[in-house]
């Protein structure tokens, strides 16, 4: 067990890492599969793009892996930009009209969380059952869009710079060479400091995306559309604005002839439960812990007062975030200021809830040791036949990479200010932006998300703030409330934790559908106009009944029955690290 001070730092600093406590703690999963040295995959094909990028790919659907809808193709493998840059991708055709439907890139957060989390737990074509079989997801986003999942940055999931046999350290999750712990598998080897900020990762992701698009005519010639969306969640509140903004600027260069590449029609940025701007969102952690819309008081008055004091006191969270913002954030000294601010905020404003609340990180209705969503997919991806079908020869050890997370932590990227500015730039250039927040999530709660939506300063800020909340309705069922003005919307999704498409698949799919196809979010009844303003009430006032935690006896039984971790025994309770990634 770590000393209390260190343990507290781990608790707050790591929560974003994996997305889910279930993933990190290993709850709700069958016994982890033993690791093995994967064989070189067979049947892998290779193509070279006009921009001289190599794509190695397999067609997993033809082997019965994941997307088995008749006539719907899927491709997985690696986009090789250089000898030390190998990013894993998984691409699914639209089930509807792949030739004309848009291309949507999905990214999970972390930083260091794999986008296969979203694929298998949320919005991908399939999910994995307890017996490690897949079943089709009728609410998958590829019902209406071609979908691309990237495991980024390098070192996430199956992506790698180099690879080698060895072991994974049971304490910190890092790769160790054979001289230290022998060999029980083959793993990614990376220098995590090469992509230790969101902006650096955006540059790498653009190059990978352009490499993929350059090869798409050879990979899947029927896909003609170059309408592009980026949807993301959690730490994607950083990734989404920065990546889409960078992509937008690079795309402008292609359009005006100053650079080469595949020209895109930049359509929609969507963010589920994102951490976008710590200066805006930090103060809402104590409020979500005590004054949420479920009638749950997770911490007592003393802890609540401490959280608020730590946020607003002299040299507290907000003061230190402001000091970070006054720096240029490029030198080690500047980044140290930002990293200190991150630790102050996460340990003292956000973190006490984890120590004293007993409630879920990603769903306040659930206990801290939350068995949902289940993470069966981690063991599924370690099956030799699945690895061969995907075209990989690496073990899938965990759904989040600790090295990447802590590299980002050292730069203080978490509290950088530019992501709100990126949103403003996109909105001022008529990009459609949809913010969607499940109202039971703590770590990226809807109170803070709403505050961000109101803090965005763009051409139509006043009109957006003046818009009302309209019921968000699908087939007569009210799933939430939405404020919308023209191309900008904020949706509060009822009875949903962090991963909105897992908790509310119908609502999530329709939010996606209406956003990318330019319909009014509230009911999808007609095309949204530039000056459309949602009618209704000025505030989101919906409340739910109090949800009691399970008894201590049932909680202990649940914990005892789920002690095996899908990451090969890396149970965070055993190491004293309660991982809190932003998925």
C-alpha positions in Angstrom: 0.0 0.0 0.0 1.3 3.4 -0.9 1.7 6.1 1.8 -1.5 8.1 2.0 0.0 11.3 0.4 1.3 9.3 -2.6 -1.8 7.3 -2.9 -4.0 10.4 -2.9 -1.9 11.8 -5.8 -2.3 8.6 -7.7 -6.0 8.5 -7.2 -6.6 12.0 -8.6 -3.8 12.0 -11.1 -4.6 8.7 -12.7 -8.4 8.7 -13.0 -8.4 9.8 -16.6 -6.0 7.2 -17.6 -8.1 4.3 -18.7 -11.4 5.4 -18.9 -13.0 3.3 -16.6 -12.4 2.1 -13.1 -13.7 -1.2 -14.2 -10.9 -1.5 -16.7 -8.3 -0.5 -14.2 -9.6 -2.5 -11.3 -10.6 -5.5 -13.4 -14.1 -5.8 -12.1 -16.8 -7.7 -14.0 -14.4 -9.7 -16.1 -13.6 -13.4 -16.5 -10.2 -14.6 -15.4 -7.4 -13.0 -17.4 -6.0 -15.1 -20.2 -2.4 -16.2 -19.9 0.0 -14.2 -22.0 1.9 -15.8 -24.9 4.3 -14.6 -27.6 1.9 -14.0 -30.5 2.8 -15.5 -33.8 3.4 -13.4 -36.9 -0.1 -12.9 -38.5 -0.9 -14.7 -41.7 -2.8 -13.3 -44.7 -1.7 -9.7 -44.1 -1.8 -7.5 -47.3 0.2 -4.5 -48.0 -0.4 -1.4 -50.1 1.6 1.8 -50.7 -0.2 5.1 -51.0 0.6 7.9 -53.5 2.1 9.8 -50.6 4.5 6.9 -50.0 2.9 5.5 -46.8 2.7 1.8 -46.2 -0.6 0.3 -45.0 -0.6 -3.3 -43.7 -4.1 -4.6 -43.4 -6.3 -7.6 -42.8 -10.1 -8.1 -43.2 -11.2 -9.3 -39.7 -14.9 -9.4 -40.6 -14.2 -12.2 -43.1 -12.8 -14.2 -40.2 -15.9 -13.6 -38.1 -14.4 -10.9 -35.9 -16.7 -8.1 -34.8 -18.5 -6.6 -37.9 -20.3 -9.6 -39.4 -23.2 -7.8 -41.1 -23.4 -9.3 -44.6 -21.9 -7.0 -47.2 -20.2 -4.7 -44.7 -16.4 -4.6 -45.0 -13.9 -3.9 -42.3 -10.1 -3.5 -42.4 -7.6 -3.4 -39.6 -3.8 -3.2 -39.3 -1.1 -0.6 -39.4 -0.4 2.7 -41.0 3.4 2.8 -41.2 4.6 6.4 -41.5 8.2 5.5 -40.8 10.3 2.6 -39.4 9.4 3.7 -35.9 5.8 5.0 -36.4 3.2 2.2 -36.6 -0.3 3.2 -35.7 -3.0 0.6 -35.4 -6.3 1.3 -37.2 -9.7 -0.4 -37.5 -12.0 0.8 -40.2 -15.6 -0.1 -40.7 -17.8 0.6 -43.7 -21.2 2.2 -43.1 -24.0 -0.4 -42.9 -26.2 2.0 -44.9 -24.4 3.7 -47.8 -20.6 3.5 -47.6 -20.1 5.2 -50.9 -21.8 8.4 -49.9 -21.9 8.4 -46.1 -19.2 10.5 -44.3 -16.0 9.3 -42.6 -15.9 9.7 -38.9 -12.8 9.4 -36.8 -13.4 8.2 -33.2 -10.8 8.8 -30.5 -10.9 7.9 -26.8 -8.9 10.0 -24.4 -6.7 9.2 -21.4 -4.3 10.4 -22.5 -3.2 6.9 -23.5 -6.6 5.3 -23.6 -7.3 3.1 -26.6 -10.1 3.9 -29.0 -11.0 0.2 -28.9 -12.7 1.1 -25.6 -15.2 3.1 -27.6 -15.4 0.5 -30.3 -16.2 -2.4 -28.0 -18.0 -0.8 -25.0 -19.9 2.0 -26.7 -20.5 2.8 -30.4 -18.6 0.2 -32.5 -20.3 -2.5 -34.6 -19.9 -5.2 -31.9 -19.5 -5.7 -28.2 -17.9 -8.7 -26.3 -19.9 -11.0 -24.1 -18.6 -12.7 -20.9 -17.8 -15.9 -22.9 -15.5 -13.8 -25.2 -17.8 -13.9 -28.2 -19.0 -10.9 -30.1 -22.5 -9.8 -30.8 -23.6 -7.0 -33.2 -24.5 -3.6 -31.9 -27.7 -2.3 -33.5 -26.9 1.2 -32.3 -23.4 1.3 -33.8 -22.3 4.6 -35.3 -21.5 2.8 -38.6 -25.2 2.5 -39.1 -24.9 6.0 -40.7 -21.2 6.7 -41.2 -18.0 5.0 -42.2 -16.0 4.7 -38.9 -12.2 4.9 -38.4 -10.8 4.0 -34.9 -7.1 5.0 -34.2 -5.1 3.8 -31.3 -3.1 7.0 -30.6 -0.6 8.3 -29.7 2.0 5.6 -30.4 2.1 3.0 -27.7 -1.6 3.0 -27.2 -3.3 -0.4 -27.7 -1.6 -2.2 -30.6 0.2 0.9 -31.8 4.0 1.0 -31.4 7.3 2.7 -32.3 9.2 -0.5 -32.0 8.2 -3.8 -30.4 10.0 -6.5 -28.5 9.6 -9.5 -26.2 9.6 -8.9 -22.5 7.2 -8.3 -19.6 4.9 -5.6 -18.3 5.8 -4.2 -14.9 3.1 -5.2 -12.5 3.4 -2.0 -10.5 3.5 0.8 -13.2 2.4 -1.0 -16.4 5.6 -0.1 -18.2 7.4 -2.4 -20.7 10.5 -4.2 -19.3 13.1 -5.9 -21.5 13.9 -9.7 -21.0 17.0 -9.0 -18.9 14.7 -7.7 -16.1 11.7 -10.0 -16.0 12.1 -12.6 -18.7 9.6 -13.0 -21.5 5.8 -13.5 -21.3 4.8 -11.6 -24.4 5.6 -9.1 -27.1 4.8 -5.5 -26.4 5.0 -1.9 -27.8 8.2 0.0 -27.0 7.9 3.8 -27.1 9.5 7.1 -26.1 6.5 8.6 -24.5 8.0 12.1 -24.3 7.9 12.4 -28.1 4.2 13.0 -28.1 3.6 14.4 -24.6 1.1 17.2 -25.4 -2.2 17.3 -27.2 -0.8 19.6 -29.8 2.1 17.3 -30.7 -0.3 14.3 -30.9 -2.5 16.3 -33.2 0.3 16.7 -35.7 1.0 12.9 -35.6 -2.7 12.1 -36.0 -3.0 14.3 -39.0 -0.1 12.6 -40.8 -1.7 9.2 -40.0 -5.1 10.3 -41.2 -3.6 11.6 -44.4 -1.7 8.4 -44.9 -5.0 6.4 -44.4 -6.9 8.6 -46.8 -4.2 8.3 -49.4 -4.6 4.6 -49.3 -8.4 4.5 -49.0 -9.1 4.3 -52.8 -7.0 1.1 -52.9 -8.3 -0.2 -49.6 -12.0 0.4 -50.2 -12.7 1.9 -53.6 -16.4 2.3 -53.1 -16.0 4.9 -50.4 -16.1 8.2 -52.3 -17.2 10.8 -49.6 -14.6 13.0 -48.0 -17.0 14.6 -45.6 -15.2 14.3 -42.2 -16.3 14.2 -38.6 -14.3 13.8 -35.4 -16.1 12.4 -32.3 -14.4 11.7 -29.0 -14.9 11.7 -25.3 -13.3 12.4 -21.9 -9.7 13.6 -22.5 -11.1 14.0 -26.0 -12.2 17.3 -24.6 -8.6 18.2 -25.3 -8.0 16.0 -28.3 -11.2 17.0 -30.1 -10.8 20.8 -30.2 -7.0 20.7 -30.8 -7.0 17.9 -33.4 -10.0 19.3 -35.4 -8.6 22.8 -35.3 -5.2 21.6 -36.5 -6.9 19.4 -39.2 -9.0 22.4 -40.2 -5.9 24.6 -40.7 -4.0 21.9 -42.6 -7.0 21.3 -44.8 -7.1 25.0 -45.6 -3.5 24.7 -46.8 -4.5 21.8 -49.1 -7.5 23.9 -50.4 -5.4 26.9 -51.3 -2.6 24.8 -52.8 0.1 25.6 -50.2 0.4 22.0 -49.2 -0.5 18.5 -50.6 -2.9 16.0 -49.3 -6.5 14.7 -49.4 -8.9 17.6 -49.1 -11.7 17.1 -46.6 -15.1 18.7 -46.0 -14.8 19.5 -42.3 -18.3 18.9 -40.9 -18.8 18.1 -37.2 -16.8 17.9 -34.0 -18.6 15.9 -31.2 -17.5 15.5 -27.6 -19.0 13.2 -25.0 -18.3 14.2 -21.4 -15.1 16.0 -22.2 -12.5 17.8 -20.0 -12.1 20.9 -22.1 -11.0 23.7 -19.8 -9.9 23.1 -16.2 -10.1 26.8 -15.3 -13.9 26.6 -16.1 -14.7 23.1 -15.0 -12.7 22.6 -11.8 -15.1 24.4 -9.5 -17.9 22.1 -10.4 -16.4 18.9 -8.8 -17.5 19.8 -5.3 -21.0 20.8 -6.6 -21.4 17.5 -8.5 -20.3 15.6 -5.4 -23.0 17.2 -3.2 -25.5 19.2 -5.3 -26.1 16.8 -8.2 -29.5 16.2 -9.7 -29.8 12.7 -8.2 -30.1 13.9 -4.6 -26.8 12.2 -3.7 -24.5 13.8 -1.1 -21.3 11.8 -1.7 -19.1 13.7 0.8 -19.8 15.5 4.1 -19.8 19.2 4.6 -16.2 19.2 5.9 -14.9 17.5 2.7 -17.1 19.7 0.5 -15.8 22.9 2.1 -12.2 21.7 1.7 -12.7 21.0 -2.0 -14.1 24.5 -2.5 -11.4 26.1 -0.4 -8.7 24.3 -2.4 -10.2 25.6 -5.6 -10.5 29.2 -4.7 -7.9 29.9 -2.0 -4.8 32.0 -2.7 -2.3 29.9 -4.7 -5.0 27.3 -4.9 -6.2 25.4 -8.0 -7.5 28.3 -10.0 -4.6 30.6 -9.1 -2.1 27.9 -10.2 -4.0 27.3 -13.4 -3.8 31.0 -14.2 -0.1 30.9 -13.5 0.2 28.1 -16.1 -1.7 30.2 -18.6 0.6 33.1 -18.1 3.6 31.0 -19.1 4.5 30.0 -22.7 4.1 26.3 -21.8 7.1 25.2 -23.9 10.1 25.2 -21.5 10.6 22.7 -18.7 10.2 25.4 -16.1 6.8 26.5 -17.6 5.6 23.0 -17.9 6.5 22.3 -14.3 4.2 25.2 -13.3 1.4 23.6 -15.3 2.1 20.2 -13.9 2.0 21.5 -10.4 -1.4 23.2 -11.2 -2.7 19.9 -12.5 -1.7 18.1 -9.3 -3.2 20.8 -7.1 -6.5 20.7 -8.8 -6.8 17.0 -9.3 -5.6 16.0 -5.8 -7.4 18.6 -3.8 -10.5 19.7 -5.7 -11.4 16.7 -7.7 -9.7 14.0 -5.7 -11.3 14.0 -2.2 -14.5 12.6 -3.7 -12.5 9.4 -4.7 -11.1 9.1 -1.2 -14.3 9.8 0.8 -17.3 9.5 -1.5 -17.6 5.7 -2.0 -19.3 6.5 -5.3 -18.4 5.7 -8.9 -15.8 7.7 -10.8 -17.8 7.5 -14.0 -21.3 7.1 -12.6 -22.2 8.6 -9.2 -25.1 6.2 -9.0 -22.7 3.2 -8.7 -20.2 2.2 -6.0 -16.6 3.2 -6.4 -15.6 -0.4 -7.4 -17.9 -0.2 -10.4 -18.3 -3.3 -12.5 -19.7 -1.4 -15.5 -19.0 -1.2 -18.4 -17.5 -4.7 -18.5 -14.1 -5.0 -20.1 -14.3 -8.4 -21.6 -12.8 -7.1 -24.9 -9.3 -7.0 -23.3 -9.2 -10.8 -23.0 -10.9 -11.1 -26.3 -8.1 -9.3 -28.0 -5.5 -11.6 -26.5 -6.9 -14.6 -28.3 -4.5 -15.8 -31.0 -7.2 -16.3 -33.6 -8.4 -12.7 -33.0 -4.9 -11.3 -33.1 -4.2 -13.1 -36.4 -7.5 -11.8 -37.9 -6.5 -8.2 -36.9 -3.0 -8.5 -38.4 -1.1 -7.9 -35.2 1.7 -9.7 -33.3 1.5 -7.9 -30.0 -0.2 -8.7 -26.7 -3.1 -6.5 -25.7 -2.1 -5.9 -22.2 -4.3 -3.0 -21.1 -6.7 -0.5 -22.6 -4.6 2.4 -21.4 -0.9 3.2 -21.4 0.5 4.5 -18.2 3.7 5.8 -19.8 1.7 8.1 -22.1 -0.4 9.4 -19.3 2.5 10.3 -17.0 4.4 11.9 -19.9 1.4 14.2 -20.5 1.2 14.8 -16.7 4.7 16.0 -16.6 4.0 18.7 -19.2 0.8 19.9 -17.5 -1.2 19.5 -20.7 -4.3 18.8 -18.6 -4.6 22.5 -17.6 -3.5 24.1 -20.9 -5.9 26.9 -22.0 -5.9 26.5 -25.7 -8.7 24.0 -26.1 -11.4 26.5 -25.4 -9.7 28.8 -27.8 -9.7 26.0 -30.4 -13.5 25.6 -30.0 -14.0 29.3 -30.5 -11.9 29.2 -33.7 -13.9 26.3 -35.1 -17.3 27.8 -34.3 -16.2 31.1 -35.9 -15.4 29.2 -39.1 -18.9 27.5 -39.2 -17.8 24.1 -38.0 -20.6 22.3 -36.2 -19.8 21.5 -32.6 -21.9 19.2 -30.4 -21.1 18.8 -26.7 -22.9 15.9 -25.0 -22.7 15.1 -21.3 -24.2 12.1 -19.4 -25.6 13.6 -16.2 -24.4 10.9 -13.8 -20.7 11.2 -14.6 -18.5 12.7 -11.9 -15.0 12.9 -13.5 -16.2 15.0 -16.5 -19.5 16.1 -15.1 -22.3 18.0 -17.0 -22.2 21.0 -14.6 -18.7 21.7 -15.9 -19.6 20.9 -19.5 -22.5 23.3 -19.4 -20.2 26.0 -17.9 -17.8 25.5 -20.8 -20.6 25.8 -23.4 -21.5 29.2 -21.8 -17.9 30.3 -21.6 -17.1 29.8 -25.3 -16.6 33.3 -26.7 -17.4 33.2 -30.4 -19.5 35.3 -32.9 -22.9 34.0 -31.6 -22.1 33.5 -27.9 -24.9 35.8 -26.8 -27.4 34.1 -29.0 -26.3 30.7 -27.8 -26.6 31.7 -24.1 -30.1 33.2 -24.8 -31.3 29.9 -26.3 -33.4 27.7 -24.0 -33.3 24.0 -23.2 -35.7 21.9 -25.3 -36.5 18.3 -24.6 -34.2 15.9 -26.5 -36.7 13.3 -27.8 -36.4 10.1 -29.8 -39.6 8.2 -30.8 -41.6 10.0 -28.1 -39.1 9.2 -25.3 -37.3 12.1 -23.6 -33.6 11.2 -23.3 -32.3 14.6 -22.2 -32.3 18.4 -22.7 -30.5 20.4 -25.4 -29.6 24.0 -25.9 -28.8 24.8 -29.5 -28.1 27.9 -31.6 -27.2 27.2 -35.2 -24.1 25.1 -35.4 -23.4 24.8 -31.6 -25.3 22.6 -29.1 -25.0 21.4 -25.6 -27.0 18.2 -24.6 -27.5 16.9 -21.1 -28.2 13.1 -21.4 -30.3 11.7 -18.6 -29.3 8.7 -16.6 -26.0 8.3 -18.3 -22.5 7.9 -16.9 -19.2 8.8 -18.6 -19.6 6.6 -21.7 -22.9 8.0 -23.1 -23.3 5.5 -25.9 -23.0 2.6 -23.4 -25.7 4.0 -21.1 -28.0 5.6 -23.7 -27.3 3.9 -27.0 -30.5 5.2 -28.7 -30.0 8.7 -27.5 -26.3 8.7 -28.4 -26.9 7.4 -32.0 -29.6 10.0 -32.6 -27.4 12.8 -31.2 -24.7 11.7 -33.7 -27.2 11.3 -36.6 -28.8 14.7 -36.1 -25.5 16.5 -35.6 -23.6 15.2 -38.6 -26.7 15.5 -40.9 -27.6 19.0 -39.7 -31.0 18.4 -38.1 -32.4 20.2 -35.1 -31.0 18.3 -32.1 -34.2 18.3 -30.0 -36.4 16.2 -32.3 -34.7 15.9 -35.7 -37.8 17.3 -37.3 -36.1 19.6 -39.8 -32.8 20.9 -41.0 -31.2 23.3 -38.6 -30.7 26.9 -39.9 -27.9 29.3 -39.0 -30.1 31.3 -36.7 -32.2 28.4 -35.2 -32.6 28.9 -31.4 -34.0 26.1 -29.3 -37.2 26.9 -27.5 -38.1 25.8 -23.9 -36.8 26.6 -20.4 -33.8 28.7 -19.5 -32.3 26.0 -17.3 -31.9 22.2 -17.3 -34.0 21.4 -14.3 -34.7 17.6 -14.6 -34.0 15.6 -11.5 -33.9 11.9 -10.7 -34.6 9.9 -7.5 -31.9 9.2 -5.0 -29.9 6.0 -5.7 -28.7 4.1 -2.7 -25.4 2.2 -2.8 -25.5 -1.6 -2.5 -25.0 -2.9 1.0 -21.5 -3.5 2.2 -22.1 -7.2 2.2 -23.1 -7.3 -1.4 -20.3 -4.9 -2.4 -17.7 -7.1 -0.8 -19.1 -10.1 -2.5 -19.0 -8.4 -5.8 -15.5 -7.2 -5.2 -14.3 -10.7 -4.2 -15.8 -12.3 -7.3 -14.1 -10.0 -9.6 -10.5 -9.8 -8.3 -8.8 -11.0 -11.5 -7.7 -8.2 -13.8 -7.9 -8.5 -17.6 -4.6 -6.8 -17.9 -2.7 -9.8 -16.6 -3.1 -9.3 -12.9 -2.5 -5.6 -12.8 -5.2 -5.0 -10.2 -4.8 -1.4 -9.1 -6.0 -2.2 -5.6 -3.0 -4.6 -5.3 -0.5 -1.9 -6.2 -2.2 0.9 -4.3 -2.9 2.8 -7.6 -6.6 3.6 -8.1 -6.4 4.5 -11.8 -8.6 7.3 -12.9 -8.0 7.8 -16.7 -10.1 10.1 -18.8 -11.2 7.6 -21.4 
